[in-house]
């Protein structure tokens, strides 16, 4: 119930205004690298001393074509900088299609595909890759269709699947072929019971999906902070003869950073999801929904403003 309330609040202009004006810098900065490309690059340089990175230029649910074009330009600038600074072999990018035009009123999928294609072309020129984030269940079919189209010219494009969705085990089977990169996460959106498992069932779904991906021919990218699921992933990788280079563990910037470094020190591939940009509010609220331990600080700060 609390998670649902926070996700609902993430769509409120009044809550957004209060949070953006409030004394939450310490908490926001825990999850977001900053607002500029320089902030993102500074964090990436530090993290890539022992881990890999995927950078997300924050933004979603764009209903303005000019804003979608600006997001494409921001990614192309970022990718150019990654190449220039010699980071492209350790840093890729993650993109949300709703930031690229998928939510527009006219020609949404066509514009999102063309926007994503431009980013993929810049990534290829830089020598890195792109992973397409998954959003709420209403966009799943469209997103997977666009991923399939992108993979015609860029077979390394990664897809994200959410274990909380009932359809995901089947999608894992469809995407477990050779060369396919699939990030499996639990899912951070408030979904209806008709489309999604409830909380207690999501972990079991995650393990079922993980078994499919580990048995497949692609590269599983295991996005979880749950130590038990990390151990299950390692066990399944070993069972299927995978080396440390044959799968990735992925975690969010600011979440269990010491565990990230410890896993990397064991020789495992660990990639950090690193967000930056001015449109951080929706991302921040989803992180609060996932991590109840932060709520007391957030509520206390909100109540004591002024």
N, C-alpha and C positions, 0 to 999 in steps of 0.2 A: 504493500500500500504506500509506504514512504517513497519507494523508488518511483512508483507511478506519479506521485505528487510532484517529485522533483522533475521528472520528465515533462509533466504538464507545465510546471513553472518555467521550464526552458523555452516555452513558446509564448510566454507573457512579456509584453513590452515593459510593463511596470516593474516586474521582477528584474528584467534585464537592465533597466535604467538604474535600479537600486544597487545591483551587484556591480555594475561597471563604475558607479560612483563611490562604492563602498570601500572600506579598508581591508581589502582581501588580497593585496598584492602578494603577500607571502604564500598564501594558499594557491592562487592562480599560477604563480611562478614555479610552483612545485610541478605542475602538469604541463605548462606551456613555456617554450624556450624564450619567447619574446614576441615582439610585433614585427620585426624587420628581418630581411634576409641575412643581414649581418649577425643578428642574434642567433638565427638558425645555424649559420656556418660556425660561429664560435662554439656552440654546444656540440655540433657534429665533430669538430676537430678534437674536442676533449673526449668524447665517447669513443671515437674510432681508434683510440689508443689500444683498446682491447676488445671492442665490439663492432658490430655493423649497425647501420642506421637506415631507416626509411623516413623521409621528411614529408609532412603533410602541411601544405599551405591552407590554413583553415578557412572554411566557408562552405555553406550548404544551402539548399533550397532557394537558389538564385532564380528570381523571376524577371531579371533585367538582362537583356542580351549584352549590353555594354559591360556589365559586371562579370558575366561569363567570359567575355573576351579579355577583360583585365586579369582574370584568374589564369587563363592560358598564358598571358604575357608574363605573369609572375613566375609560373612554373618554368617557362623557357629561360627567363633570367637566372633563376636558381640553378637550372641544369648547366647553363653556361658557366656559372661560377664554380660549380662542382668540378667541371672539366678543367677549368683554368687553374684551380687550386690543387689538382691531383687527388681529389676525394672520390671520384666517380667509381673507383673499384671497390669502395666500401660503403657508399651511400647511394641509395635509390630514392624514388619518390612514390608516395601514395596519393591517389586522387579520388575525390568524390564526384560522381557524375552529376549530382544535383547542383554542384558548384559550376559545372561546365555547360549547363543548358537543359538538363534532363527534366527540370521543373517548369520550363517555359511553356507558354500557352499554345504556341504554334511550332511545328517541326522540332519538337523537343529531342527525340531520339537522334534525329539526323544531325542536329547541331551538337549534341553531346558527343556523338561519335566523331565528328570532324574535329571538335575541340580536343578530345582525347588523342586522336591520331596526330595532331600537331605536337602534343606533349611527347608522345612516343617517338616521333621523329627526332625531336631534340634530345631525348634520352639516348636513342641509338647513336646519334652523333657524339654525345658525351661519353659513351661507353658504359652506360648503366641501364637499369630496368625500371619498369613502372608496375605498380600493383593497384588494381582498381578496387577501392573500398566498397563494401556492401552497406546499404542503408536499410530503411524499414521494408517490411515484406512486400509492400505494394510495388516496389521498384525491382524486385529480384529478377523477374523474367526479362525485363528490359536491360538490366545491368549485365546479366549473363549473355544476352544476345549481342550486346556491344562488345563484350570481352571476346566472344567468338569472332566477330568481325575484325577486331584489332589483331587477333592472333594470326590472321591470314598473312599479314606482312611482318608482324612482330610476335613470333611464337612464344617469346619469353614473358609476355604480359601476364602478371599474376592476377588471380581471382581470390576474392574473400568469401567464405561461407560461414554462416552462423549456426552453431549447434542448436540453438533454441528453436529454430524453425523445423517444422515437421518434415519438410521436403528435403532437408539438407543431406541426409544419408544417400538418397538417390542422386543428388547433384554431385556428391563426392565420387560416386561410381562413374558418372559421366566425365569427370574432370581428372581422373587419376591416371591418365595415359602418359606416355613418355614425353618428357620435356615440359609438362604442365607444372606450374607453380601455384599452389593453393594454400592460402592462409586460413586456418580454421580457428575461429574464436567462439566465445559463448554467445555474444550478441548483447548490445547495449540499448536496444529500442524496446519500448513498451508495446508489445504485440498482443493481438486477440488470441484467445484459447483455440480458435479454429485454425490458426496458422502456426501457433507456437506451443511448445511444451511449457509447463509450469516450472518454477524454480527447482524443485526437487528432482525433476526428470532431466534437466539440461546436462548435468554431468554425465549421466548414462548415455545420452545422445552424443555427447562430445567423444566419449570413448568408442562408441560404435563407429562414428565417422572417422576417428583417428585410425582405427583398425583398417578401414577401407583404404585410406590414403597411404598408410605405411606399407600395405600389401601391394600398392600400385607401382607405377613406373615413374611418377612425377616426383617433385620436391615438396614434401609437406612442410608447411611453415606453421608451427604450433604456437598459437597466441594465447597464453594463459599465465596467470601469476600464482595459480594454485599449485603448491609443491607436490601434492599427490598426483595431479594430472601431468606435471613435468616428469615425475618418476615413471608413470605409465607410458608416456611418450618415449622415454629412453629405453624402457623394457621392450616395447613393441619395435623400436628401431633395431635393437640388437637381435630380436627374434627374426626379423626379416633381412638380416645381413647388411643393414645400413651402417655406414661409417659416419663420423661426425660431420663430414661434408655432404651427406646425403639427406639432411633435413636441417631445419632451423628451429630454434626456440625464440619467440618474440615476446617482448614485454613493452609496456608503455613507459615513456619518459617520466621519471619521478616516482615510479612504483617499484618497490623492492630493488633499488639500484645496487645494493650490496650483494644480493642474490644473483643479479645479472652478472656482476664481475666475477663472483665465485664460479658460476657455471662456465663463463668464458675461460677462466683460469684452468678449468679441467679440460680445455681443448674443444669445447662445444661451440657451435655457431650460434651466437646470440645477437639478435637484431633489435634495436630500440626504435619504437615508433615515436618520432620527434615532431610535434606540432608547433607551428608558429603563425603569427598573423594577428590582425586586429579583430577578426571575427571568431573570438575564442569562447564566447558565452555558451553556445549550445554544447560544445565539446566539454567545457568545464562542468556544466550541470550533469552531463552523463557520467563523468568521473565521480561526482559526489554521489550519484545514485548507486554506483558500483562499490563505493568505499564508505560505509556508514561511519567509520571512525573519524572522518573529516567533518561530519555534520555538526558535532557539538561546537567545534571552532567556528564554523560558518554561521550557525544560528546565534552564537554569542556575539560575534562581530556585527551581525545584522541588527541585533537588539540594542547594542551599545553605540550605534552610530550617533555622531554629533555630540 
